[in-house]
Amino acid sequence: MKILFVHKDLNQEINAGGINTVYLKHIEELQKTNNELYVITSRDGKWNLNAKRYIVSTDKEKRNNEIEQIIKEIDPDIIDVFSWGAELVEYVKKPHRAKVIMRADIPMKFYGREPLDEEMARYCDKIVSISKWCDFEWSSVVGGNTTIIPHACDISNIKRVNKVKNSIVWVGKATDTKGFDLLFKLPNEFFKKFKLTVVCAKTIFTDIKLFEELEAKGVKIVENLSDEEYFGLLNKSQYVLSTARREGFCIAVLEAMNYGCIPVIPYWIGGTTDFVNNNNGIVYNNFDDCYKKMLNEKEVELKSARAINTSSKYKWSKIAKKSLNVYKELYKNEN
């Protein structure tokens, strides 16, 4: 099969969000098969994967025209496109041979944006939802024809070290979606009792004062960590905290769980509740509740072990195989 991945930010050099990781990991796994792989992106830079890369314009109108020309040249059997940005919304409305799969995250309407992803979804051959929460939304949009294929993480073989008591790591972009500002909703006692490290680039957020205010509370803010430094931080941290307003599926939390971090998430977060519950982590109702539950947690070692066990079920090799089975099913039906 000829399989084409379409995502404007797909690259190996800059962390461009979870879906970038998802597609890179799929390509790493699928390049072990006999399928021909292709990529359309607007990002240049290093590329050493066994998939032919086409770089298109960052201008939306130009990019759409260029994408259609490239698809015509490749003549793929399968196209896997991300829901955000709805980059193939015009293409799928026209007659086309390729089977188009939309990998569906949180609908754009939840962020007050024009629901072009819903329009694209209605013309796609298959919707792959990244979590049960997302699938609930998307199955109501398209009336079925959905499959859940979650994200995954790299399974670590790192030597375990003793956790630093009451140490917490928060990972993400300094955005409203990730709930960076909601860190200030935590009670002052939280910052006195726990040692919080925020892994976040200061340049992303417009108000640098918020970083300064967190540092004044004793929060350590780090950025530009190497893989060794980052995974070392996860390995010694006792908890991974999320304050996100909404997540389709949080790879950062799952990845930290693989290093034995106990996940602490809000009940409203969405798809991350697919793999985090009060058996392997802490689900809180509000920020006072978050502090009290962490303060009174009695099963630290047990929940850490359960977190590792849960994360071990989400391997990229398994997830890529599930996607490949969807591709094969659509290809078989076409031929």
N, C-alpha and C positions, 0 to 999 in steps of 0.2 A: 504493500500500500504506500501511497504518497500521502504523508501526514504534514499538514501546515499549521503552525502556531502563530496566531496574530495577537500582538500586544505591543502598544507603542513604546512601553518602557522596558521591554525585555533586554537585559544586558547582564554582563558578568562583573562589572566594575563598581556600580553604584547600587546600594540597597534601595530598590524602587518598590518596596512593598511585598506583601506575602505572595501575591500571584506571580511576581517575578521569580521568586524561589520555586514556586510550584511548577512553572513551565521549565525552568532550568533543570530541576530534578527529574521531571518527566523525560526530557531529552537525554539526560545522562543514562537513564534506565533503558529507554527505547532505542538508543544507538547500539545497544547490545543485540538488537533484533535485526531482521532482514528488511526492515521498512526504510523507505527514503524519507528523510526529515528535512523540513524547511521552516524558516522563521522570517516573519516580517515585523520590523521594529523601527522606531525612529531614533534609537540609541546607537551610537558608534562606539568604538573602543575594542578592547581585547575580546577575542572570540576563539576558543579552542575546542568547541564541541563539534561533533560529527553531524552537523545540520547546516545546510546552506542558508546563509543569512542575507536578507535583502533589507537595505536601509532606505526608508522613505522619509518624506518631508515632515517637519513638525507642524506645518500649516495644514489645518484639518481638510480644507477643500482639495488642496494639492495631494495630500496623503490619500484621500479616498480614491482619486483617479489613479494614482500610482499603484495602490493596492489591487485595484481591479485589473490593471494591466499585468501585474506580476502573477496574480491568480490565473489569468488566461495563459500566461507563459508556462507556469508550473503544471497546470491542469491537475490539481490534487484530488485525491479520493476523499480525504477527510480534512476538514478545517476545524480547529479548536480555537475559539475566540473568547476573550474575557468579556463579561457583561458590562463592566464599567467603561464608559466612553462609547459603547455601542458602535464600534468601528466598522462593522459590516452591515449596519442597518439598511443602507441603500442597496448593497450587493444582494442580500438575501431576498429582497422583494422581486428581483429580476429572475428569469429562468437561469438555472445553473445546475451543473452536473454534480459538483461536490456535495457531500453530506456535511452539514454545518452543525457543530455542537457548541452551545453557549455554556461556558463555565460560570455559574451564577453565584455572585456574592450578594450582599445586602442590596436591595433595589435602590436605584438612584433617587426615587421619590422620597425616601426617608431622609434625604439630605436637602430637600427642597429643590432638586434639579429636575429638568424635563425628563420624563420617563422614557427616554429613547431605548433603554435596555428592554423594557416591556414590549415595545414595538418590534424590536429585533427578535425577541424570544418567540413571538407568535409565528415567525417565518422559519425558525430553525428546526432542524430535524430531531434534535434532542437537547434537553436541558439537564446539565449536570450541576446539581446543587452542592455547595461545599459543606453543608451541615443540615441537620434536621430542621433547625429554625429557619434557615434560608429556604429549604424545600417546602415548608408550609406556605411561605409567601409565594414562591414560584409556581407551585402546583395549582394554586388558586388563580394565578394569572393565565396559565396555559391549559388548565384543565387536565392535568395528568402529563404523561410522556416525560416524566422527570426521573432522574436517578441520583442518589446521594453518593458522592465520592469525596470523602473528607481530605484535608491536608495531612501532612505527616511531619516527621523530623528525623534528623540523622541520629541513629542509635549510638550512644557514646560507649567507648571501651576504656574511658579514662579511669585511673585509679582514684577511688573514693577517698576523700579526706574528711576529717572531723568538721562538722558544720560550726560556724560561728554563731553562738546563741543569740537569738533575737535579731539576726541579720536578714534584711529584706532587699530584694532587687526589683526595680520597676523598669520595664523596657518598652520603648516606643517613641514615636514622633511626638513633639510637643504641640499637639493639636487638640481641638475640642472633642473630636471623635474618640481619641485615645484617653480623654479625660485628664489631661495634664493639669488643668486648672482645678480639678476636683481633689487633687492632693491637699489643697488648702482646706478642704472640708473635714479632714481628719482632725480629731481633737489634739490639743497641745500635748496632752499626756502621751499620745502615741509617739511623738518625736523624742520624748524624754526616755521612753522605755525601749524603743526599737531603733536599730541602726539602718537607715534607709539609703540605698545607693540607686540613683537614677541614671540609667544609660540612655542618653539623649543628646543630640547635637544642639547646642545653644543657638546656633545660627538659624535654625528652622523656625523658631518662635519669634514673633515681632516684639514682644515685651520682655526685654532682658531683666527687668526688675523682678519678675516672678522667679527667675533662677536665683537672683540675689536673696530674695526673701526665703526661698527654700534652704539655701546655704546657711542663712542666719538661724534657721531651725535645727541646724546640724546635719542636714542632708548632704551627702556627697554626690556631686554630679560629674559624670565621666563621659567622654566621647572619643571617637576614633580609636576604639579598642581593637587590637589584633584578635584573631580567632582564639589564640592561646590565652590572652588576657580575659576575653569575654567568657570563655568556657571555664576558666579558672575561677572567675567571679561566681558563676552559677554553681560550681562545684562546692564552694564554701558557704553559699547563702542558704539560709534555712527556709525562707519563703520567697515566692514570686507574687507580687501584688499587681492586680489590674484595677484601674479605676475607670475603665473605658465606658463610654456611653452606649456603645454598640460594637459588636465584633461578629463578622460572619463565621470566623474560625481563627483563633489566635495561635499562630505557630510559635510565637515567643513564649507563651505560657507552657505549651506542650513541650517545647525544647527544654525549658527550665525544669519541668517535671522529670525529664529524663536524667537530670543531674541530681535528683532527689529533693528539689525545692517543693515545698508544699504550696499548691496554688491557692490564692485568696482572691475571689472574684465577686462582683456584685450580681445579684439575682437577675438584674435587667440586661445583662450583657449580650444575651442572644446565643449564637452558635457554640460558644466555648462551654456552655453547660452540657454539650454532648459528651464531654469527657472529664468534666470537673463536677464533683458533688461533695456533700459533707462527709462522705466515706473516705475519699482520698484527698480532700482539701477543705477549704472553708468558703461557704457561700454566705455573703452578708446582705442585710436588708438596707442598711444605711451606714454612715461612716462611724458613728458611735458604736454600732453593732459590730462593725469590722474590728475596731480596737478591742472591745470586750471579748469577742470570740478568740482573737489571737492571744490576748492576755491570759485567757483561761484554758487554752488548748492543752489537753493532757496526753494526747496521742501523737506527739511529734515524730518519734521514730517510726511508728506504725504507719502514719499517713505518708511519710517520706518514702517508705518502701512501696506503699500502694501507688503513689504517684509514679515511681519508676516503672512499676508493673503495668500501669495504664498506658504510659507513653510507649512502652515496648511493642504495643499492638499496632502502632501507627508507623509502619515502615514505608519508605518511599518505593521500595521494590513492589510491595503489595498494592500500593495505591496506583502506581503506574500500570500494573497488570490489570487492575479494574478498569482503568481508562482504555487500555488496549482492547479489552473484551468488548467495550461499548463500540469502539472503532470497528472491530471485526464484525460485530452484529450488523451495523449499518452498512458496511461494505458488502457483506454477504447478501443482504436484502436487495442491494442495488444491482448485484451481479447474479 
